[in-house]
């Protein structure tokens, strides 16, 4: 990855002991507030689809709208973007979380995303809003995806998919790390790196955190020393 004396430095040597240990430094906590730097158009190559993907796709085909419910790390927001932009090929419009049901106005040939709709907004959704949404979506040939936490009240008449399964975090880590390296400086993961990423130490760390967001943060953190010129503190 980096070179030291003309030899490629492997992932195990470059990252050091602290990068996989899971300790929560102030810098790590600050990173919780930052989004992943994977672009929306590149989600299909780094995101592992959960089992619910096919049901959400079917709901959009039949009703043009779907609510994706789940906890943080279940992949509902990534799946929403993937469905709209890549599966259905429509322009993505994102609405603010405080949007009221009556304010949702679908655009022609567009996919509208309400990401993590607030409980007080979702609680004011009724059947009349649903009828109006469906009529508007049919008229403009648009789609609507709403993502909510699993405890947010939504009327039973709204097509819903429970995003309960967490993607294969081992594969998520590998794919994101490979993506970060390739897009930053054209580097590739070697066979030895993949073996290390599949090892017991990494598996234990992923089981302990068991969250998609923290796995992506870990991939970004591991990519840093490999993307930079090697310095003595890497070894």
Residue pairs with C-beta under 8 A, 6 or more apart in sequence:
1 8
1 9
1 10
1 11
1 14
1 181
1 187
1 190
1 193
1 226
2 8
2 9
2 14
2 225
2 226
2 228
2 229
2 230
2 234
3 9
3 230
4 230
4 235
8 190
9 226
9 230
9 234
9 235
10 190
10 192
10 193
10 196
11 189
11 190
11 192
11 193
11 196
11 197
11 222
11 226
12 192
12 193
12 196
13 234
13 235
14 225
14 226
14 230
14 234
14 235
15 222
15 225
15 226
15 234
16 225
16 233
16 234
19 221
19 222
19 225
20 201
20 202
20 205
20 218
20 222
21 205
22 205
22 208
22 209
28 217
31 217
31 220
31 221
32 213
32 217
36 176
36 213
36 216
36 217
36 220
37 180
37 220
38 46
38 176
38 179
38 216
40 81
40 85
40 92
41 85
41 86
42 179
42 183
43 78
43 81
43 82
43 85
43 86
44 82
44 86
45 175
45 179
46 172
46 175
46 176
46 179
47 75
47 78
47 79
47 82
47 167
47 172
47 175
48 75
48 167
48 168
48 171
48 172
48 175
49 75
49 79
49 82
49 167
50 74
50 75
50 79
50 163
50 165
50 166
50 167
51 165
52 68
52 79
52 161
52 162
52 163
52 164
52 165
53 79
53 82
53 83
55 161
56 66
56 68
56 79
56 83
56 145
56 161
57 83
57 87
59 65
59 66
59 159
59 161
60 66
60 83
60 88
60 143
60 145
62 159
63 134
63 159
64 134
64 137
64 138
64 142
64 143
64 144
65 133
65 134
65 137
65 143
65 144
65 145
65 146
65 158
65 159
66 144
66 145
66 146
66 159
66 160
66 161
67 145
67 146
67 147
67 148
67 154
67 158
67 159
67 160
67 161
68 76
68 79
68 80
68 145
68 146
68 147
68 148
68 160
68 161
68 163
69 76
69 147
69 148
69 149
69 150
69 152
69 154
69 160
69 161
69 162
69 163
70 76
70 147
70 149
70 150
70 162
70 163
70 164
71 149
71 150
72 149
72 211
72 213
73 166
73 210
73 211
73 212
73 213
73 214
74 163
74 164
74 165
74 166
74 212
75 163
75 166
75 167
75 212
76 147
76 163
77 115
77 116
77 147
78 212
79 163
80 113
80 115
80 145
80 147
81 92
81 113
83 111
83 145
84 90
84 92
84 111
84 113
84 143
84 145
85 92
85 111
88 111
88 143
90 109
90 110
90 111
90 142
90 143
91 107
91 109
91 110
91 111
92 110
92 111
92 113
93 107
93 110
93 111
93 112
93 113
94 112
94 113
94 114
94 115
95 103
95 104
95 112
95 113
95 114
97 114
97 115
97 116
97 117
97 118
97 121
98 118
98 121
99 114
99 117
99 121
100 121
100 124
101 121
101 124
101 125
101 126
101 129
102 129
104 112
104 114
104 129
104 133
104 144
105 136
106 112
106 133
106 136
106 137
106 140
106 142
106 143
106 144
107 140
107 142
108 140
108 141
108 142
109 140
109 141
109 142
110 140
110 142
110 143
111 142
111 143
111 144
111 145
112 142
112 143
112 144
112 145
113 144
113 145
113 146
113 147
114 144
114 145
114 146
114 147
115 147
116 147
116 148
116 149
117 146
117 147
117 148
117 152
119 148
119 149
119 151
119 152
119 153
122 146
122 148
122 152
122 153
122 154
123 152
123 153
125 154
125 155
125 158
126 155
127 155
127 157
130 155
130 157
130 158
133 144
136 142
137 143
137 144
146 154
148 154
150 162
154 160
166 210
166 211
166 212
167 212
169 206
169 210
169 212
169 215
170 197
170 198
170 202
170 203
170 206
172 212
172 215
172 216
172 219
173 197
173 202
173 206
173 215
173 218
173 219
174 189
174 194
174 197
174 198
176 215
176 216
176 219
176 220
177 189
177 197
177 219
177 222
177 223
178 188
178 189
180 219
180 220
180 223
180 227
181 187
181 188
181 189
181 223
181 226
181 227
182 188
184 223
184 227
185 227
187 226
187 227
189 197
196 202
205 218
206 215
209 215
209 218
225 234
